[in-house]
Amino acid sequence: MDTILIKALQLILSLSILVIIHECGHFLFAKLFKVRVEKFYLFFNPWFSLFKFKPKGSETEYGIGWLPLGGYVKISGMIDESMDKEAMKLPPQPWEFRTKPAWQRLLIMVGGVLMNFILAFFIYSMMVLAWGEEYLPVKNVKMGFSFNETTLKAGFQNGDIPITADGVSIEKMDVKTIFAFYEAKEIQVLRQGEIVTLKLPENFDKGIFEGADNFSPRYPFVIERVSSGSPAGSAGLEAGDSIVGVNGTEMAINEIQAALVEYKEKEMTLNLYRNGKKMDVLITPTEFGKIGVNLRSPYKIYETVKKNYNFFTAFPAGIRIGVQQIKDYLGQFKYIFTKEGAQSLGGFGAIGNLFPAQWDWASFWSMTAFLSIILGVMNLLPIPALDGGHVMFLFYEIITRREPPEKFMEYAQTVGMVLLFALLIYANGMDIFRAFFK
């Protein structure tokens, strides 16, 4: 199956799960407090729906919209994205959102975020129960790590193995470790068997968003699978082949990948080992610099550390992992509001590319759990049209003991929706720009 299609299917399935769970949070709390829910939709349905039904005796219409930008529950007596102003002009009814105490309305609004966090904790718990918790110690990455231009200018060299940050030992390369690098003044690395101390410049953190391969492990270009009908298949490449160079020059994996892009639609020679025997293969990459192979994960090449869990220990471990992910994601916010952070924003294309090129359930659930955390955190932002905007106005009401005027709420909702659509257009526009102009 085509790589783009596989990634797209994973993205659609993941977002569908997240949207349904999020909206279920609002739905369940609304039902708990006897608030009428008029609609429950996966995706938006301006003008028409792909599918809808209303069970006999139910007050709620369930459906699937055609615009895959999220989903919604339409709650009676609430100014939301439906902008149903006419209903708000009618006398308040006991089943409406606006007639309920502020604390009940607050729980209805945070219900979606709460469900997203619970889902992430549950997924992480089931993952460690099924597959254990595995990580790659930095000391076992024999080929060292790759760095971006900013990091190289700071004194790092490709192949370095970071071992301490301000005297604190580095065990594994994760988001927490990378943030520790950007806040450190001094880092020690193992370089060709010798320990080298690097004094970091003050503006070192400015390059945090430049390139996706910063602090990524270097590992052999070992083929895990060859796609039929691809350039690799036509050239006779096989699973297990280890590509070590291009046109007679030895290269690491990131350099080989860059060379494939450089030689797109041009013939080149791959130098490789097969069953211990060195050989050369002529190949012509596609117009995108691809040859149609899946690579062996560094987790299958280097020695990892793995811990297994039983049913009772998996849940505390899943919650611990989820909480750490929330902390790591919150830690990135100070970089988002920078020039580099704005340039790194991406839309559905960028999110889809985070999924693997072949269907892998461990990767899928890991990505879904992380996206659930992102959705939960982003929805808490105090922006009108997001849950956090409604929560902000509810806190105002609780503190001042008076509700914001309905006209103000309508204008705020409109402004919030415009801001969100502008951000959506910008993020997906950056995807298009990077795809065609970089």
C-alpha positions as a Python dict, from the first residue, in 0.01 Angstrom:
ca = {
    (1, 'M'): (0, 0, 0),
    (2, 'D'): (126, 350, -81),
    (3, 'T'): (321, 520, 200),
    (4, 'I'): (112, 839, 189),
    (5, 'L'): (-211, 637, 209),
    (6, 'I'): (-85, 438, 509),
    (7, 'K'): (10, 757, 692),
    (8, 'A'): (-322, 921, 599),
    (9, 'L'): (-524, 624, 727),
    (10, 'Q'): (-334, 626, 1056),
    (11, 'L'): (-390, 1001, 1093),
    (12, 'I'): (-764, 976, 1020),
    (13, 'L'): (-814, 682, 1258),
    (14, 'S'): (-612, 850, 1533),
    (15, 'L'): (-792, 1184, 1504),
    (16, 'S'): (-1131, 1009, 1490),
    (17, 'I'): (-1057, 828, 1818),
    (18, 'L'): (-936, 1149, 1983),
    (19, 'V'): (-1232, 1359, 1868),
    (20, 'I'): (-1491, 1100, 1975),
    (21, 'I'): (-1331, 1057, 2318),
    (22, 'H'): (-1300, 1434, 2365),
    (23, 'E'): (-1661, 1502, 2274),
    (24, 'C'): (-1772, 1208, 2492),
    (25, 'G'): (-1627, 1399, 2787),
    (26, 'H'): (-1856, 1696, 2722),
    (27, 'F'): (-2148, 1463, 2645),
    (28, 'L'): (-2120, 1253, 2961),
    (29, 'F'): (-2094, 1550, 3198),
    (30, 'A'): (-2386, 1720, 3020),
    (31, 'K'): (-2596, 1407, 3065),
    (32, 'L'): (-2485, 1380, 3429),
    (33, 'F'): (-2621, 1728, 3500),
    (34, 'K'): (-2936, 1673, 3287),
    (35, 'V'): (-2835, 1918, 3014),
    (36, 'R'): (-2983, 1844, 2672),
    (37, 'V'): (-2732, 1751, 2397),
    (38, 'E'): (-2886, 1821, 2057),
    (39, 'K'): (-2605, 1687, 1835),
    (40, 'F'): (-2298, 1464, 1865),
    (41, 'Y'): (-2080, 1479, 1553),
    (42, 'L'): (-1750, 1338, 1437),
    (43, 'F'): (-1614, 1606, 1198),
    (44, 'F'): (-1805, 1920, 1108),
    (45, 'N'): (-2116, 1921, 889),
    (46, 'P'): (-2176, 2264, 734),
    (47, 'W'): (-2468, 2236, 486),
    (48, 'F'): (-2486, 1855, 491),
    (49, 'S'): (-2378, 1537, 674),
    (50, 'L'): (-2227, 1215, 541),
    (51, 'F'): (-2431, 1017, 791),
    (52, 'K'): (-2674, 1094, 1070),
    (53, 'F'): (-2937, 920, 1279),
    (54, 'K'): (-3152, 994, 1582),
    (55, 'P'): (-3254, 696, 1796),
    (56, 'K'): (-3620, 667, 1881),
    (57, 'G'): (-3695, 856, 2201),
    (58, 'S'): (-3355, 1025, 2203),
    (59, 'E'): (-3301, 1400, 2212),
    (60, 'T'): (-2958, 1370, 2045),
    (61, 'E'): (-2876, 1344, 1674),
    (62, 'Y'): (-2557, 1147, 1603),
    (63, 'G'): (-2366, 1191, 1279),
    (64, 'I'): (-2048, 1217, 1074),
    (65, 'G'): (-1967, 1542, 896),
    (66, 'W'): (-1770, 1587, 576),
    (67, 'L'): (-1516, 1844, 704),
    (68, 'P'): (-1247, 1655, 904),
    (69, 'L'): (-1135, 1942, 1126),
    (70, 'G'): (-1256, 1802, 1457),
    (71, 'G'): (-1601, 1737, 1595),
    (72, 'Y'): (-1858, 1884, 1830),
    (73, 'V'): (-2149, 1831, 2064),
    (74, 'K'): (-2425, 2093, 2042),
    (75, 'I'): (-2539, 2164, 2396),
    (76, 'S'): (-2869, 2342, 2450),
    (77, 'G'): (-2846, 2695, 2585),
    (78, 'M'): (-2479, 2751, 2509),
    (79, 'I'): (-2302, 2992, 2275),
    (80, 'D'): (-2067, 2764, 2083),
    (81, 'E'): (-1935, 2714, 1730),
    (82, 'S'): (-2290, 2664, 1601),
    (83, 'M'): (-2360, 3034, 1685),
    (84, 'D'): (-2729, 2952, 1739),
    (85, 'K'): (-2836, 3305, 1839),
    (86, 'E'): (-3208, 3244, 1791),
    (87, 'A'): (-3221, 2975, 2061),
    (88, 'M'): (-3049, 3212, 2305),
    (89, 'K'): (-3329, 3470, 2258),
    (90, 'L'): (-3589, 3228, 2395),
    (91, 'P'): (-3667, 3205, 2771),
    (92, 'P'): (-3413, 2984, 2959),
    (93, 'Q'): (-3522, 2623, 3013),
    (94, 'P'): (-3423, 2393, 3301),
    (95, 'W'): (-3248, 2151, 3062),
    (96, 'E'): (-3022, 2422, 2919),
    (97, 'F'): (-2653, 2481, 2987),
    (98, 'R'): (-2708, 2846, 3083),
    (99, 'T'): (-2944, 2759, 3369),
    (100, 'K'): (-2701, 2528, 3546),
    (101, 'P'): (-2471, 2635, 3835),
    (102, 'A'): (-2127, 2762, 3731),
    (103, 'W'): (-1945, 2460, 3879),
    (104, 'Q'): (-2156, 2220, 3669),
    (105, 'R'): (-2094, 2422, 3353),
    (106, 'L'): (-1722, 2422, 3437),
    (107, 'L'): (-1715, 2042, 3461),
    (108, 'I'): (-1904, 2010, 3132),
    (109, 'M'): (-1644, 2231, 2960),
    (110, 'V'): (-1336, 2055, 3102),
    (111, 'G'): (-1488, 1710, 3044),
    (112, 'G'): (-1333, 1680, 2697),
    (113, 'V'): (-982, 1768, 2815),
    (114, 'L'): (-1017, 1535, 3112),
    (115, 'M'): (-1111, 1247, 2881),
    (116, 'N'): (-811, 1321, 2655),
    (117, 'F'): (-571, 1296, 2947),
    (118, 'I'): (-740, 979, 3078),
    (119, 'L'): (-717, 827, 2728),
    (120, 'A'): (-345, 905, 2708),
    (121, 'F'): (-281, 750, 3051),
    (122, 'F'): (-483, 442, 2953),
    (123, 'I'): (-299, 397, 2620),
    (124, 'Y'): (42, 430, 2785),
    (125, 'S'): (-65, 179, 3052),
    (126, 'M'): (-180, -74, 2792),
    (127, 'M'): (137, -20, 2589),
    (128, 'V'): (372, -97, 2877),
    (129, 'L'): (153, -394, 2970),
    (130, 'A'): (169, -533, 2615),
    (131, 'W'): (522, -435, 2509),
    (132, 'G'): (701, -318, 2822),
    (133, 'E'): (892, 9, 2857),
    (134, 'E'): (1200, 18, 2636),
    (135, 'Y'): (1463, 283, 2577),
    (136, 'L'): (1800, 312, 2407),
    (137, 'P'): (2084, 419, 2642),
    (138, 'V'): (2300, 688, 2482),
    (139, 'K'): (2616, 490, 2565),
    (140, 'N'): (2493, 207, 2341),
    (141, 'V'): (2460, 430, 2033),
    (142, 'K'): (2801, 333, 1897),
    (143, 'M'): (2780, 564, 1592),
    (144, 'G'): (2687, 863, 1809),
    (145, 'F'): (2428, 1127, 1728),
    (146, 'S'): (2348, 1371, 1448),
    (147, 'F'): (2308, 1745, 1506),
    (148, 'N'): (2167, 2044, 1321),
    (149, 'E'): (2360, 2348, 1200),
    (150, 'T'): (2311, 2552, 1519),
    (151, 'T'): (2427, 2265, 1739),
    (152, 'L'): (2731, 2201, 1518),
    (153, 'K'): (2828, 2570, 1540),
    (154, 'A'): (2812, 2539, 1919),
    (155, 'G'): (3099, 2286, 1902),
    (156, 'F'): (2925, 1951, 1858),
    (157, 'Q'): (3040, 1710, 1588),
    (158, 'N'): (2830, 1443, 1419),
    (159, 'G'): (2911, 1118, 1595),
    (160, 'D'): (2947, 1274, 1941),
    (161, 'I'): (2784, 1088, 2232),
    (162, 'P'): (2658, 1334, 2500),
    (163, 'I'): (2734, 1198, 2848),
    (164, 'T'): (2667, 1487, 3094),
    (165, 'A'): (2482, 1820, 3102),
    (166, 'D'): (2609, 2056, 3375),
    (167, 'G'): (2754, 1752, 3550),
    (168, 'V'): (2432, 1548, 3541),
    (169, 'S'): (2471, 1210, 3368),
    (170, 'I'): (2264, 1147, 3055),
    (171, 'E'): (2098, 806, 3044),
    (172, 'K'): (1865, 832, 2744),
    (173, 'M'): (1786, 1082, 2469),
    (174, 'D'): (1432, 1210, 2523),
    (175, 'V'): (1256, 1547, 2523),
    (176, 'K'): (1349, 1611, 2886),
    (177, 'T'): (1716, 1549, 2809),
    (178, 'I'): (1715, 1777, 2503),
    (179, 'F'): (1561, 2061, 2705),
    (180, 'A'): (1833, 2004, 2965),
    (181, 'F'): (2090, 2060, 2688),
    (182, 'Y'): (1938, 2392, 2590),
    (183, 'E'): (1941, 2514, 2950),
    (184, 'A'): (2292, 2385, 3024),
    (185, 'K'): (2610, 2590, 3024),
    (186, 'E'): (2847, 2297, 2981),
    (187, 'I'): (2810, 1959, 2813),
    (188, 'Q'): (3054, 1670, 2801),
    (189, 'V'): (3060, 1440, 2500),
    (190, 'L'): (3245, 1123, 2412),
    (191, 'R'): (3428, 1188, 2084),
    (192, 'Q'): (3634, 908, 1927),
    (193, 'G'): (3697, 755, 2268),
    (194, 'E'): (3791, 1081, 2442),
    (195, 'I'): (3583, 1305, 2671),
    (196, 'V'): (3545, 1659, 2535),
    (197, 'T'): (3392, 1949, 2732),
    (198, 'L'): (3181, 2200, 2537),
    (199, 'K'): (3100, 2551, 2665),
    (200, 'L'): (2764, 2645, 2515),
    (201, 'P'): (2690, 2997, 2382),
    (202, 'E'): (2412, 3201, 2543),
    (203, 'N'): (2188, 3191, 2233),
    (204, 'F'): (2222, 2815, 2190),
    (205, 'D'): (1848, 2756, 2244),
    (206, 'K'): (1755, 2966, 1938),
    (207, 'G'): (1811, 2668, 1708),
    (208, 'I'): (1587, 2421, 1889),
    (209, 'F'): (1336, 2403, 1603),
    (210, 'E'): (1584, 2386, 1316),
    (211, 'G'): (1566, 2039, 1164),
    (212, 'A'): (1397, 1721, 1279),
    (213, 'D'): (1717, 1517, 1318),
    (214, 'N'): (1885, 1723, 1593),
    (215, 'F'): (2019, 1489, 1863),
    (216, 'S'): (1894, 1187, 1666),
    (217, 'P'): (2089, 857, 1689),
    (218, 'R'): (2312, 764, 1397),
    (219, 'Y'): (2276, 403, 1292),
    (220, 'P'): (2351, 184, 991),
    (221, 'F'): (2124, 213, 686),
    (222, 'V'): (1992, -142, 716),
    (223, 'I'): (1695, -236, 497),
    (224, 'E'): (1405, -399, 683),
    (225, 'R'): (1166, -433, 388),
    (226, 'V'): (1167, -358, 14),
    (227, 'S'): (846, -237, -154),
    (228, 'S'): (754, -424, -470),
    (229, 'G'): (778, -219, -788),
    (230, 'S'): (1002, 39, -621),
    (231, 'P'): (1348, 154, -740),
    (232, 'A'): (1498, -65, -466),
    (233, 'G'): (1305, -369, -587),
    (234, 'S'): (1406, -307, -948),
    (235, 'A'): (1771, -267, -845),
    (236, 'G'): (1769, -600, -659),
    (237, 'L'): (1808, -467, -304),
    (238, 'E'): (1704, -712, -31),
    (239, 'A'): (1597, -705, 332),
    (240, 'G'): (1910, -717, 550),
    (241, 'D'): (2126, -518, 307),
    (242, 'S'): (2339, -260, 490),
    (243, 'I'): (2414, 49, 280),
    (244, 'V'): (2740, 208, 391),
    (245, 'G'): (2815, 463, 118),
    (246, 'V'): (2726, 639, -205),
    (247, 'N'): (2942, 648, -518),
    (248, 'G'): (3239, 508, -326),
    (249, 'T'): (3221, 752, -33),
    (250, 'E'): (3140, 612, 313),
    (251, 'M'): (2838, 779, 473),
    (252, 'A'): (2613, 757, 780),
    (253, 'I'): (2237, 717, 751),
    (254, 'N'): (2148, 1089, 745),
    (255, 'E'): (2414, 1156, 482),
    (256, 'I'): (2285, 868, 268),
    (257, 'Q'): (1930, 1004, 293),
    (258, 'A'): (2053, 1350, 188),
    (259, 'A'): (2241, 1196, -106),
    (260, 'L'): (1925, 1016, -225),
    (261, 'V'): (1745, 1351, -238),
    (262, 'E'): (2041, 1510, -419),
    (263, 'Y'): (2040, 1233, -681),
    (264, 'K'): (1660, 1221, -730),
    (265, 'E'): (1578, 1089, -1078),
    (266, 'K'): (1951, 1041, -1142),
    (267, 'E'): (2148, 717, -1147),
    (268, 'M'): (2378, 661, -850),
    (269, 'T'): (2578, 378, -695),
    (270, 'L'): (2495, 241, -352),
    (271, 'N'): (2781, 69, -168),
    (272, 'L'): (2650, -203, 63),
    (273, 'Y'): (2718, -523, 251),
    (274, 'R'): (2506, -836, 201),
    (275, 'N'): (2580, -1140, 419),
    (276, 'G'): (2926, -997, 491),
    (277, 'K'): (3009, -945, 123),
    (278, 'K'): (3067, -595, -13),
    (279, 'M'): (2888, -506, -336),
    (280, 'D'): (2769, -209, -546),
    (281, 'V'): (2418, -151, -682),
    (282, 'L'): (2305, 102, -943),
    (283, 'I'): (1978, 276, -855),
    (284, 'T'): (1771, 580, -955),
    (285, 'P'): (1572, 745, -669),
    (286, 'T'): (1224, 883, -736),
    (287, 'E'): (1148, 1253, -784),
    (288, 'F'): (1112, 1274, -404),
    (289, 'G'): (1450, 1114, -333),
    (290, 'K'): (1294, 783, -223),
    (291, 'I'): (1395, 429, -320),
    (292, 'G'): (1106, 234, -162),
    (293, 'V'): (1252, 73, 149),
    (294, 'N'): (1169, 61, 519),
    (295, 'L'): (1468, 89, 748),
    (296, 'R'): (1551, -124, 1049),
    (297, 'S'): (1488, 65, 1372),
    (298, 'P'): (1789, 155, 1589),
    (299, 'Y'): (1605, -36, 1862),
    (300, 'K'): (1673, -352, 1659),
    (301, 'I'): (2035, -262, 1592),
    (302, 'Y'): (2160, -136, 1929),
    (303, 'E'): (2118, -298, 2271),
    (304, 'T'): (1822, -150, 2458),
    (305, 'V'): (1702, -157, 2819),
    (306, 'K'): (1355, -299, 2870),
    (307, 'K'): (1128, -326, 3173),
    (308, 'N'): (812, -540, 3177),
    (309, 'Y'): (498, -471, 3380),
    (310, 'N'): (202, -671, 3506),
    (311, 'F'): (-161, -557, 3514),
    (312, 'F'): (-127, -385, 3852),
    (313, 'T'): (201, -205, 3788),
    (314, 'A'): (116, -98, 3431),
    (315, 'F'): (-134, 171, 3534),
    (316, 'P'): (100, 367, 3768),
    (317, 'A'): (367, 344, 3496),
    (318, 'G'): (125, 467, 3229),
    (319, 'I'): (20, 763, 3444),
    (320, 'R'): (387, 845, 3514),
    (321, 'I'): (470, 841, 3142),
    (322, 'G'): (162, 1051, 3059),
    (323, 'V'): (238, 1313, 3325),
    (324, 'Q'): (597, 1339, 3202),
    (325, 'Q'): (474, 1386, 2846),
    (326, 'I'): (244, 1668, 2961),
    (327, 'K'): (536, 1835, 3141),
    (328, 'D'): (759, 1798, 2835),
    (329, 'Y'): (496, 1942, 2604),
    (330, 'L'): (430, 2236, 2836),
    (331, 'G'): (805, 2295, 2846),
    (332, 'Q'): (806, 2354, 2470),
    (333, 'F'): (558, 2642, 2487),
    (334, 'K'): (822, 2907, 2552),
    (335, 'Y'): (980, 2814, 2217),
    (336, 'I'): (654, 2821, 2018),
    (337, 'F'): (622, 3199, 2056),
    (338, 'T'): (954, 3264, 1883),
    (339, 'K'): (1037, 3319, 1516),
    (340, 'E'): (1186, 2970, 1491),
    (341, 'G'): (886, 2820, 1669),
    (342, 'A'): (639, 2989, 1434),
    (343, 'Q'): (833, 2864, 1133),
    (344, 'S'): (820, 2508, 1269),
    (345, 'L'): (440, 2495, 1296),
    (346, 'G'): (273, 2235, 1080),
    (347, 'G'): (-76, 2118, 992),
    (348, 'F'): (-226, 1783, 902),
    (349, 'G'): (63, 1701, 667),
    (350, 'A'): (323, 1751, 941),
    (351, 'I'): (118, 1546, 1189),
    (352, 'G'): (64, 1269, 933),
    (353, 'N'): (438, 1247, 868),
    (354, 'L'): (491, 1165, 1235),
    (355, 'F'): (328, 827, 1176),
    (356, 'P'): (547, 544, 1037),
    (357, 'A'): (545, 455, 667),
    (358, 'Q'): (423, 104, 748),
    (359, 'W'): (145, 8, 986),
    (360, 'D'): (287, -54, 1332),
    (361, 'W'): (46, -70, 1624),
    (362, 'A'): (302, 26, 1888),
    (363, 'S'): (395, 341, 1695),
    (364, 'F'): (30, 416, 1618),
    (365, 'W'): (-83, 400, 1981),
    (366, 'S'): (221, 591, 2103),
    (367, 'M'): (147, 870, 1854),
    (368, 'T'): (-225, 866, 1939),
    (369, 'A'): (-150, 901, 2312),
    (370, 'F'): (83, 1193, 2247),
    (371, 'L'): (-170, 1364, 2017),
    (372, 'S'): (-433, 1315, 2288),
    (373, 'I'): (-210, 1508, 2528),
    (374, 'I'): (-154, 1782, 2269),
    (375, 'L'): (-530, 1808, 2207),
    (376, 'G'): (-597, 1829, 2581),
    (377, 'V'): (-333, 2096, 2646),
    (378, 'M'): (-425, 2304, 2340),
    (379, 'N'): (-794, 2299, 2434),
    (380, 'L'): (-707, 2449, 2772),
    (381, 'L'): (-561, 2762, 2612),
    (382, 'P'): (-772, 3067, 2713),
    (383, 'I'): (-888, 3135, 2357),
    (384, 'P'): (-1260, 3191, 2285),
    (385, 'A'): (-1400, 2899, 2080),
    (386, 'L'): (-1175, 2657, 2268),
    (387, 'D'): (-1274, 2487, 2594),
    (388, 'G'): (-1016, 2702, 2773),
    (389, 'G'): (-1195, 3018, 2656),
    (390, 'H'): (-1524, 2899, 2806),
    (391, 'V'): (-1342, 2802, 3126),
    (392, 'M'): (-1187, 3150, 3144),
    (393, 'F'): (-1529, 3316, 3125),
    (394, 'L'): (-1669, 3072, 3383),
    (395, 'F'): (-1389, 3160, 3626),
    (396, 'Y'): (-1472, 3526, 3566),
    (397, 'E'): (-1834, 3450, 3655),
    (398, 'I'): (-1737, 3256, 3969),
    (399, 'I'): (-1507, 3535, 4089),
    (400, 'T'): (-1731, 3835, 4004),
    (401, 'R'): (-2060, 3650, 4056),
    (402, 'R'): (-2203, 3786, 3733),
    (403, 'E'): (-2216, 3640, 3384),
    (404, 'P'): (-2049, 3808, 3086),
    (405, 'P'): (-2310, 3968, 2852),
    (406, 'E'): (-2440, 3737, 2581),
    (407, 'K'): (-2341, 3987, 2309),
    (408, 'F'): (-1985, 3988, 2440),
    (409, 'M'): (-1981, 3606, 2439),
    (410, 'E'): (-2104, 3602, 2077),
    (411, 'Y'): (-1833, 3846, 1965),
    (412, 'A'): (-1566, 3659, 2161),
    (413, 'Q'): (-1673, 3327, 2004),
    (414, 'T'): (-1654, 3482, 1656),
    (415, 'V'): (-1308, 3628, 1720),
    (416, 'G'): (-1186, 3297, 1859),
    (417, 'M'): (-1310, 3104, 1557),
    (418, 'V'): (-1141, 3352, 1320),
    (419, 'L'): (-813, 3313, 1512),
    (420, 'L'): (-836, 2933, 1503),
    (421, 'F'): (-911, 2924, 1130),
    (422, 'A'): (-624, 3167, 1065),
    (423, 'L'): (-390, 2942, 1263),
    (424, 'L'): (-519, 2637, 1077),
    (425, 'I'): (-461, 2804, 740),
    (426, 'Y'): (-113, 2919, 844),
    (427, 'A'): (-7, 2577, 978),
    (428, 'N'): (-126, 2388, 669),
    (429, 'G'): (18, 2661, 448),
    (430, 'M'): (358, 2596, 608),
    (431, 'D'): (316, 2228, 515),
    (432, 'I'): (259, 2324, 151),
    (433, 'F'): (551, 2569, 154),
    (434, 'R'): (790, 2310, 296),
    (435, 'A'): (667, 2046, 47),
    (436, 'F'): (714, 2257, -267),
    (437, 'F'): (965, 2529, -186),
    (438, 'K'): (1218, 2364, 48),
}
